[in-house]
Amino acid sequence: MSLKGQITEDMKSAMKAGDKDRLKTVRLMLAAIKQIEVDTREELDDAAVLTVLTKMVKQRHDSVDQFEKGNREDLAAIERAEIAVLKEYLPDPLSADELAAMIDETIRATGAEGIRDMGKVMGELKSKAAGRADMGALGALVKQRLTAA
């Protein structure tokens, strides 16, 4: 079953169980997925759905920071609960060692020799690490490796 299908099934389960908080978050996920599908006029595959969910988690982390700065712990708690539900659908993040190995292997596979090949390396890594690594941090690691080469 696709990730989108799993989310839809979980929405039905949350409705039957009367779990309003979980239902709200699952509906938000489906709405975000549907919005992108309408905008692009194509159905999203699992990798694209993971990208949407990762973006939603990042947005909620930013919201938690803002709410904590504004002394709104009640709203921060709601965002943290949504993050917990969202993370159930994301794969486990890559460890530092796994990430380093993936970067090294991709650099070898693409034949990258310097910083000018960073786009080629990042293009390959983007599909491999989708939803499992922060792309900003990944880019910094790749840049560090390629400048050292």
C-alpha positions as CSV (number, residue, x, y, z in Angstrom):
1,M,0.0,0.0,0.0
2,S,1.3,3.5,-0.8
3,L,2.1,6.0,1.9
4,K,-0.9,8.1,0.8
5,G,-3.2,5.1,1.0
6,Q,-1.9,4.3,4.5
7,I,-2.6,7.8,5.6
8,T,-6.1,7.6,4.2
9,E,-6.7,4.3,6.1
10,D,-5.3,5.9,9.3
11,M,-7.8,8.7,8.9
12,K,-10.6,6.2,8.8
13,S,-9.3,4.5,11.8
14,A,-9.0,7.7,13.7
15,M,-12.6,8.6,12.8
16,K,-13.8,5.3,14.1
17,A,-11.8,5.5,17.3
18,G,-12.9,9.1,17.9
19,D,-9.3,10.3,18.2
20,K,-9.9,13.9,17.3
21,D,-6.3,15.2,17.7
22,R,-4.9,12.5,15.5
23,L,-7.7,12.9,13.0
24,K,-7.0,16.6,12.7
25,T,-3.3,16.0,12.0
26,V,-4.0,13.2,9.4
27,R,-6.5,15.5,7.7
28,L,-3.9,18.2,7.5
29,M,-1.5,15.8,5.9
30,L,-4.0,14.7,3.3
31,A,-5.0,18.3,2.6
32,A,-1.3,19.2,2.0
33,I,-0.8,16.2,-0.3
34,K,-4.0,16.9,-2.2
35,Q,-3.1,20.6,-2.6
36,I,0.2,19.7,-4.3
37,E,-1.5,17.1,-6.5
38,V,-4.1,19.7,-7.6
39,D,-1.3,22.3,-8.3
40,T,0.9,19.9,-10.2
41,R,-2.0,17.9,-11.8
42,E,-0.3,14.6,-11.0
43,E,-0.6,12.0,-8.3
44,L,2.3,12.1,-5.8
45,D,4.4,9.0,-5.3
46,D,5.8,7.9,-1.9
47,A,9.0,10.0,-2.3
48,A,7.0,13.2,-3.0
49,V,4.6,12.4,-0.1
50,L,7.7,12.0,2.2
51,T,8.9,15.4,1.0
52,V,5.6,17.0,1.9
53,L,5.6,15.4,5.3
54,T,9.2,16.4,6.0
55,K,8.3,20.0,5.1
56,M,5.3,19.9,7.5
57,V,7.5,18.6,10.3
58,K,10.0,21.5,9.7
59,Q,7.2,24.0,9.7
60,R,5.9,22.7,13.0
61,H,9.4,22.8,14.5
62,D,9.6,26.5,13.5
63,S,6.2,27.1,15.0
64,V,7.2,25.5,18.3
65,D,10.2,27.8,18.5
66,Q,8.1,30.8,17.8
67,F,5.4,29.8,20.3
68,E,8.0,29.1,23.0
69,K,9.6,32.6,22.4
70,G,6.1,34.1,22.8
71,N,5.4,32.1,26.0
72,R,2.6,30.2,24.4
73,E,3.3,26.7,25.7
74,D,-0.3,25.6,25.0
75,L,0.2,26.2,21.3
76,A,3.7,24.7,21.3
77,A,2.2,21.5,22.9
78,I,-0.3,21.2,20.1
79,E,2.5,21.6,17.5
80,R,4.6,18.9,19.3
81,A,1.7,16.5,19.2
82,E,1.3,17.1,15.4
83,I,5.0,16.5,15.0
84,A,4.7,13.1,16.8
85,V,1.9,12.0,14.4
86,L,3.8,13.2,11.3
87,K,7.0,11.4,12.4
88,E,5.1,8.1,12.5
89,Y,5.0,8.2,8.7
90,L,8.6,9.2,8.1
91,P,11.4,6.7,7.9
92,D,14.1,6.6,10.6
93,P,16.7,9.3,10.0
94,L,20.1,8.3,8.7
95,S,22.9,8.1,11.3
96,A,26.1,10.2,10.8
97,D,28.0,7.1,9.7
98,E,25.3,6.0,7.2
99,L,25.2,9.6,5.8
100,A,29.0,9.8,5.4
101,A,29.1,6.4,3.7
102,M,26.2,7.5,1.3
103,I,28.0,10.7,0.5
104,D,31.3,9.0,-0.2
105,E,29.6,6.3,-2.4
106,T,27.7,9.0,-4.4
107,I,30.9,11.0,-4.9
108,R,32.6,7.9,-6.3
109,A,29.6,6.9,-8.4
110,T,29.2,10.3,-10.0
111,G,32.9,10.8,-10.4
112,A,32.8,14.2,-8.7
113,E,36.1,15.8,-8.3
114,G,35.4,19.2,-6.9
115,I,32.9,21.8,-5.7
116,R,31.7,22.4,-9.3
117,D,30.2,18.8,-9.2
118,M,28.2,19.5,-6.1
119,G,24.9,19.8,-8.1
120,K,25.4,16.3,-9.6
121,V,26.1,14.8,-6.2
122,M,23.2,16.5,-4.5
123,G,20.9,15.4,-7.3
124,E,21.7,11.8,-6.6
125,L,21.6,12.2,-2.8
126,K,18.2,13.9,-2.9
127,S,16.4,10.8,-4.0
128,K,18.5,8.5,-1.8
129,A,18.0,10.4,1.4
130,A,14.5,11.8,0.9
131,G,12.8,12.1,4.2
132,R,15.8,10.6,6.1
133,A,18.1,13.6,6.2
134,D,18.0,17.4,6.4
135,M,19.0,18.5,2.9
136,G,20.6,21.7,4.2
137,A,22.9,19.8,6.6
138,L,23.5,17.2,3.8
139,G,24.5,20.0,1.4
140,A,27.0,21.4,3.9
141,L,28.6,17.9,4.4
142,V,28.9,17.4,0.6
143,K,30.4,20.8,0.2
144,Q,32.9,20.0,3.0
145,R,33.9,16.7,1.3
146,L,34.2,18.1,-2.2
147,T,36.3,21.1,-1.1
148,A,38.6,18.7,0.7
149,A,39.0,16.5,-2.4
